Amino acid sequence: MHRLAALAVVAALTPGCITTYGVYKHQQDVTTVNIIEAAALDLAAITFFMYSAEAFSLGSAFVTGVATTGVDLGVACLLGTCQALHP
């Protein structure tokens, strides 16, 4: 039951740090460094939350964090936040 609740919370938080930062900044003044910082914060927060849910080992919590951060980066790029990554 704890595992299902943890996955539900992560699904609700999928628009995480990267997407929120891009929406907040309205694609203005978003640099590559900001995207990397938001991705690191997203990864750390999700990994910590999933590991503290007691149903996940550290490895599975980290992999879940990587997958969720990847989805978050994809959503942010679809919204135009990743324009700083283009040459």
DSSP file (Angstrom, degrees, kcal/mol; ACC not computed):
  #  RESIDUE AA STRUCTURE BP1 BP2  ACC     N-H-->O    O-->H-N    N-H-->O    O-->H-N    TCO  KAPPA ALPHA  PHI   PSI    X-CA   Y-CA   Z-CA
    1    1 A M     >        0   0    0      0, 0.0     4,-2.2     0, 0.0     5,-0.2   0.000 360.0 360.0 360.0 -39.0    0.0    0.0    0.0
    2    2 A H  H  >  +     0   0    0      1,-0.2     4,-2.5     2,-0.2     5,-0.2   0.887 360.0  53.1 -64.0 -37.8    2.9    2.4    0.8
    3    3 A R  H  > S+     0   0    0      2,-0.2     4,-2.4     1,-0.2    -1,-0.2   0.912 109.1  48.3 -64.9 -42.0    4.4    1.7   -2.6
    4    4 A L  H  > S+     0   0    0      1,-0.2     4,-2.1     2,-0.2    -1,-0.2   0.899 112.3  48.8 -64.5 -41.1    1.2    2.6   -4.4
    5    5 A A  H  X S+     0   0    0     -4,-2.2     4,-2.0     2,-0.2    -2,-0.2   0.899 111.0  50.6 -65.3 -40.2    0.8    5.8   -2.4
    6    6 A A  H  X S+     0   0    0     -4,-2.5     4,-2.2     1,-0.2    -2,-0.2   0.914 110.8  48.3 -65.1 -42.4    4.4    6.8   -3.1
    7    7 A L  H  X S+     0   0    0     -4,-2.4     4,-2.3     1,-0.2    -1,-0.2   0.874 109.7  53.4 -65.3 -36.3    3.9    6.2   -6.9
    8    8 A A  H  X S+     0   0    0     -4,-2.1     4,-1.8     2,-0.2    -1,-0.2   0.894 109.3  48.3 -65.2 -39.5    0.7    8.2   -6.8
    9    9 A V  H  X S+     0   0    0     -4,-2.0     4,-1.6     2,-0.2    -2,-0.2   0.911 111.3  49.8 -67.3 -41.7    2.4   11.2   -5.2
   10   10 A V  H  < S+     0   0    0     -4,-2.2     4,-0.3     1,-0.2    -2,-0.2   0.903 109.6  51.8 -64.0 -39.9    5.3   11.0   -7.7
   11   11 A A  H >< S+     0   0    0     -4,-2.3     3,-0.8     1,-0.2    -1,-0.2   0.877 110.0  49.4 -63.2 -36.5    2.8   10.9  -10.6
   12   12 A A  H 3< S+     0   0    0     -4,-1.8    -1,-0.2     1,-0.2    -2,-0.2   0.800 113.5  46.8 -70.7 -28.0    1.1   14.0   -9.1
   13   13 A L  T 3< S+     0   0    0     -4,-1.6    -1,-0.2     1,-0.2    -2,-0.2   0.322  76.6 112.9 -95.5   7.3    4.4   15.8   -8.8
   14   14 A T    <   +     0   0    0     -3,-0.8     2,-2.7    -4,-0.3     5,-0.2   0.867  63.3  70.6 -54.0 -42.0    5.6   14.9  -12.3
   15   15 A P  S    S+     0   0    0      0, 0.0    -1,-0.2     0, 0.0    57,-0.0  -0.490  86.7 160.0 -71.2  83.1    5.5   18.5  -13.5
   16   16 A G     >  -     0   0    0     -2,-2.7     4,-2.6    52,-0.2     5,-0.2   0.345  49.9 -44.9 -90.8-145.3    8.5   19.0  -11.2
   17   17 A C  H  > S+     0   0    0      1,-0.2     4,-2.4    21,-0.2     5,-0.2   0.845 128.6  49.0 -61.0 -42.4   11.2   21.6  -10.8
   18   18 A I  H  > S+     0   0    0     20,-0.3     4,-2.3     2,-0.2    -1,-0.2   0.948 115.7  42.1 -67.8 -48.2   12.2   21.9  -14.5
   19   19 A T  H  > S+     0   0    0      2,-0.2     4,-2.5     1,-0.2     5,-0.2   0.923 115.7  50.0 -64.4 -44.3    8.7   22.5  -15.8
   20   20 A T  H  X S+     0   0    0     -4,-2.6     4,-2.6     1,-0.2    -1,-0.2   0.908 110.9  49.4 -62.0 -42.1    7.8   24.8  -12.9
   21   21 A Y  H  X S+     0   0    0     -4,-2.4     4,-2.4    -5,-0.2    -1,-0.2   0.921 111.8  48.7 -63.1 -43.6   10.9   26.9  -13.4
   22   22 A G  H  X>S+     0   0    0     -4,-2.3     5,-1.3     2,-0.2     4,-0.9   0.892 113.4  46.1 -64.5 -39.9   10.2   27.2  -17.2
   23   23 A V  H  <5S+     0   0    0     -4,-2.5     3,-0.3     2,-0.2    -1,-0.2   0.903 112.9  50.9 -68.7 -40.2    6.6   28.2  -16.6
   24   24 A Y  H  <5S+     0   0    0     -4,-2.6    -2,-0.2     1,-0.2    -1,-0.2   0.898 115.4  41.2 -63.8 -41.2    7.6   30.6  -13.9
   25   25 A K  H ><5S-     0   0    0     -4,-2.4     3,-1.7    -5,-0.2    -1,-0.2   0.568 100.2-135.2 -84.6  -9.1   10.2   32.3  -16.1
   26   26 A H  T 3<5 -     0   0    0     -4,-0.9    -3,-0.2    -3,-0.3    -4,-0.1   0.873  65.6 -63.4  55.7  40.3    8.0   32.2  -19.2
   27   27 A Q  T 3 <S+     0   0    0     -5,-1.3     2,-0.4     1,-0.2    -1,-0.3   0.603 110.4 122.3  61.1  14.7   11.0   31.0  -21.3
   28   28 A Q  S <  S+     0   0    0     -3,-1.7    -1,-0.2    -6,-0.2     3,-0.1  -0.881  76.6   2.2-106.6 139.4   12.9   34.2  -20.6
   29   29 A D  S    S+     0   0    0     -2,-0.4     2,-0.7     1,-0.2    -1,-0.2   0.733  85.9 147.1  61.4  24.2   16.3   34.2  -18.9
   30   30 A V        -     0   0    0     -3,-0.3    -1,-0.2    -5,-0.1     2,-0.2  -0.835  25.8-174.8 -91.0 118.2   16.4   30.4  -18.8
   31   31 A T     >  -     0   0    0     -2,-0.7     4,-1.8    -3,-0.1     5,-0.1  -0.618  40.2-107.1-108.1 169.2   20.0   29.3  -19.1
   32   32 A T  H  > S+     0   0    0     52,-0.3     4,-2.3     1,-0.2     5,-0.2   0.878 120.9  55.7 -61.3 -38.1   21.5   25.9  -19.4
   33   33 A V  H  > S+     0   0    0      1,-0.2     4,-2.6     2,-0.2    -1,-0.2   0.899 105.6  51.6 -62.6 -40.6   22.9   26.2  -15.9
   34   34 A N  H  > S+     0   0    0      1,-0.2     4,-2.4     2,-0.2    -1,-0.2   0.891 109.8  49.3 -63.2 -39.4   19.3   26.8  -14.6
   35   35 A I  H  X S+     0   0    0     -4,-1.8     4,-2.2     2,-0.2    -2,-0.2   0.907 112.0  48.0 -67.1 -41.1   18.0   23.7  -16.3
   36   36 A I  H  X S+     0   0    0     -4,-2.3     4,-2.4     2,-0.2    -2,-0.2   0.912 112.4  49.2 -65.7 -42.3   20.9   21.6  -14.9
   37   37 A E  H  X S+     0   0    0     -4,-2.6     4,-2.4     1,-0.2    -2,-0.2   0.920 112.1  47.9 -62.5 -44.0   20.2   23.0  -11.4
   38   38 A A  H  X S+     0   0    0     -4,-2.4     4,-2.5     1,-0.2   -20,-0.3   0.880 111.5  50.6 -65.4 -37.6   16.5   22.3  -11.7
   39   39 A A  H  X S+     0   0    0     -4,-2.2     4,-2.7     2,-0.2    -1,-0.2   0.908 110.9  48.7 -66.5 -41.4   17.2   18.8  -12.9
   40   40 A A  H  X S+     0   0    0     -4,-2.4     4,-2.5     2,-0.2    -2,-0.2   0.911 113.3  46.9 -64.7 -42.0   19.6   18.1  -10.0
   41   41 A L  H  X S+     0   0    0     -4,-2.4     4,-2.6     2,-0.2     5,-0.2   0.906 112.5  50.3 -64.9 -41.8   17.0   19.4   -7.5
   42   42 A D  H  X S+     0   0    0     -4,-2.5     4,-2.3     2,-0.2     5,-0.3   0.933 112.3  46.9 -60.4 -48.2   14.3   17.4   -9.1
   43   43 A L  H  X S+     0   0    0     -4,-2.7     4,-2.3     1,-0.2     5,-0.2   0.918 114.5  46.7 -61.8 -45.3   16.4   14.2   -9.0
   44   44 A A  H  X S+     0   0    0     -4,-2.5     4,-2.4     2,-0.2    -2,-0.2   0.915 113.3  48.1 -65.2 -43.4   17.4   14.7   -5.4
   45   45 A A  H  X S+     0   0    0     -4,-2.6     4,-2.4     2,-0.2    -2,-0.2   0.928 115.0  43.6 -65.6 -45.3   13.9   15.5   -4.2
   46   46 A I  H  X S+     0   0    0     -4,-2.3     4,-2.8    -5,-0.2     5,-0.2   0.911 114.4  50.0 -69.1 -41.4   12.2   12.6   -5.9
   47   47 A T  H  X S+     0   0    0     -4,-2.3     4,-2.3    -5,-0.3     5,-0.2   0.926 112.8  47.4 -61.7 -44.3   15.0   10.1   -4.9
   48   48 A F  H  X S+     0   0    0     -4,-2.4     4,-2.1    -5,-0.2    -2,-0.2   0.923 113.7  47.5 -62.2 -45.0   14.8   11.3   -1.3
   49   49 A F  H  X S+     0   0    0     -4,-2.4     4,-0.6     1,-0.2    -2,-0.2   0.927 114.0  46.1 -64.1 -44.8   11.0   11.1   -1.2
   50   50 A M  H >< S+     0   0    0     -4,-2.8     3,-0.6     1,-0.2     6,-0.5   0.874 113.1  49.8 -68.3 -35.9   10.9    7.6   -2.8
   51   51 A Y  H >< S+     0   0    0     -4,-2.3     3,-1.1    -5,-0.2    -1,-0.2   0.867 109.1  51.9 -69.7 -35.0   13.6    6.3   -0.5
   52   52 A S  H 3< S+     0   0    0     -4,-2.1    -1,-0.2     1,-0.2    -2,-0.2   0.572  89.3  79.8 -78.2  -7.1   11.8    7.6    2.6
   53   53 A A  T << S-     0   0    0     -3,-0.6    -1,-0.2    -4,-0.6    -2,-0.2   0.542  94.8-138.4 -75.4  -5.0    8.6    5.9    1.5
   54   54 A E  S <  S+     0   0    0     -3,-1.1    -3,-0.1     2,-0.2    -2,-0.1   0.318  86.8  84.7  68.4  -6.7   10.2    2.7    3.0
   55   55 A A  S    S+     0   0    0     -5,-0.4     2,-0.4   -53,-0.1    -1,-0.1   0.538  81.9  67.4 -98.0  -7.7    9.0    0.5    0.1
   56   56 A F  S    S-     0   0    0     -6,-0.5    -2,-0.2    -5,-0.2     2,-0.1  -0.888  73.0-135.7-117.0 141.3   12.0    1.4   -2.2
   57   57 A S     >  -     0   0    0     -2,-0.4     4,-2.3     1,-0.1     5,-0.2  -0.374  39.3-101.1 -77.9 171.8   15.6    0.5   -1.9
   58   58 A L  H  > S+     0   0    0      1,-0.2     4,-2.2     2,-0.2     5,-0.2   0.901 122.9  50.7 -63.4 -39.9   18.1    3.3   -2.6
   59   59 A G  H  > S+     0   0    0      2,-0.2     4,-2.3     1,-0.2    -1,-0.2   0.926 112.3  44.6 -64.2 -45.7   18.8    2.0   -6.1
   60   60 A S  H  > S+     0   0    0      1,-0.2     4,-2.1     2,-0.2    -1,-0.2   0.854 112.5  52.7 -70.1 -32.2   15.1    1.7   -7.0
   61   61 A A  H  X S+     0   0    0     -4,-2.3     4,-2.1     2,-0.2    -1,-0.2   0.902 110.5  48.2 -65.8 -40.3   14.5    5.2   -5.6
   62   62 A F  H  X S+     0   0    0     -4,-2.2     4,-2.5     2,-0.2    -2,-0.2   0.919 111.3  49.1 -66.1 -43.9   17.3    6.6   -7.6
   63   63 A V  H  X S+     0   0    0     -4,-2.3     4,-2.5     1,-0.2    -1,-0.2   0.895 111.0  50.6 -63.7 -39.5   16.1    4.9  -10.8
   64   64 A T  H  X S+     0   0    0     -4,-2.1     4,-2.5     2,-0.2    -1,-0.2   0.900 110.3  50.7 -63.3 -40.1   12.6    6.2  -10.2
   65   65 A G  H  X S+     0   0    0     -4,-2.1     4,-2.4     2,-0.2    -2,-0.2   0.900 110.4  48.8 -63.3 -41.8   14.1    9.7   -9.7
   66   66 A V  H  X S+     0   0    0     -4,-2.5     4,-2.2     2,-0.2    -2,-0.2   0.925 113.1  47.2 -64.0 -44.8   16.0    9.5  -13.0
   67   67 A A  H  X S+     0   0    0     -4,-2.5     4,-2.0     2,-0.2    -2,-0.2   0.920 114.2  46.3 -64.0 -43.8   12.9    8.3  -14.9
   68   68 A T  H  X S+     0   0    0     -4,-2.5     4,-2.5     1,-0.2    -1,-0.2   0.883 111.6  51.4 -67.7 -38.0   10.7   11.0  -13.4
   69   69 A T  H  X S+     0   0    0     -4,-2.4     4,-2.6     2,-0.2    -1,-0.2   0.883 108.5  52.8 -65.1 -38.1   13.3   13.7  -14.0
   70   70 A G  H  X S+     0   0    0     -4,-2.2     4,-2.1     2,-0.2    -2,-0.2   0.907 110.2  46.8 -62.4 -42.3   13.5   12.6  -17.6
   71   71 A V  H  X S+     0   0    0     -4,-2.0     4,-2.5     2,-0.2    -2,-0.2   0.914 112.0  51.2 -64.6 -42.7    9.8   12.9  -18.0
   72   72 A D  H  X S+     0   0    0     -4,-2.5     4,-2.4     1,-0.2    -2,-0.2   0.906 110.0  49.0 -61.7 -42.5    9.9   16.3  -16.4
   73   73 A L  H  X S+     0   0    0     -4,-2.6     4,-2.3     2,-0.2    -1,-0.2   0.895 110.7  51.6 -64.4 -39.5   12.6   17.4  -18.8
   74   74 A G  H  X S+     0   0    0     -4,-2.1     4,-2.0     2,-0.2    -2,-0.2   0.917 111.0  46.4 -63.1 -44.1   10.6   16.2  -21.7
   75   75 A V  H  X S+     0   0    0     -4,-2.5     4,-1.5     2,-0.2    -2,-0.2   0.908 112.2  51.5 -64.3 -41.9    7.5   18.1  -20.6
   76   76 A A  H  <>S+     0   0    0     -4,-2.4     5,-2.5     1,-0.2     6,-0.4   0.897 109.7  49.5 -62.5 -40.2    9.6   21.2  -20.0
   77   77 A C  H ><5S+     0   0    0     -4,-2.3     3,-1.0     1,-0.2    -1,-0.2   0.872 107.3  54.4 -68.1 -36.0   11.1   20.9  -23.5
   78   78 A L  H 3<5S+     0   0    0     -4,-2.0    -1,-0.2     1,-0.2    -2,-0.2   0.835 107.6  51.5 -64.3 -31.0    7.7   20.5  -25.1
   79   79 A L  T 3<5S-     0   0    0     -4,-1.5    -1,-0.2    -5,-0.1    -2,-0.2   0.502 124.3-105.1 -84.1  -3.9    6.6   23.7  -23.3
   80   80 A G  T X 5S+     0   0    0     -3,-1.0     3,-1.0    -4,-0.3    -3,-0.2   0.517  84.8 123.4  97.7   5.8    9.7   25.6  -24.8
   81   81 A T  G > < +     0   0    0     -5,-2.5     3,-0.8     1,-0.2    -4,-0.2   0.813  66.0  64.2 -68.9 -29.2   11.8   25.8  -21.7
   82   82 A C  G >   +     0   0    0     -6,-0.4     3,-1.7     1,-0.2     4,-0.4   0.207  63.3 109.1 -85.0  17.2   14.8   24.0  -23.3
   83   83 A Q  G X  S+     0   0    0     -3,-1.0     3,-0.9     1,-0.3    -1,-0.2   0.768  71.0  66.0 -63.7 -23.0   15.4   26.7  -25.9
   84   84 A A  G <  S+     0   0    0     -3,-0.8    -1,-0.3     1,-0.2   -52,-0.3   0.723  94.2  59.7 -69.4 -19.6   18.6   27.5  -24.0
   85   85 A L  G <  S+     0   0    0     -3,-1.7    -1,-0.2   -54,-0.1    -2,-0.2   0.637  87.0  90.5 -82.9 -14.3   20.0   24.1  -24.9
   86   86 A H    <         0   0    0     -3,-0.9    -3,-0.0    -4,-0.4     0, 0.0  -0.628 360.0 360.0 -83.4 139.4   19.7   24.8  -28.7
   87   87 A P              0   0    0      0, 0.0    -1,-0.1     0, 0.0    -3,-0.1   0.509 360.0 360.0 -69.7 360.0   22.8   26.3  -30.3
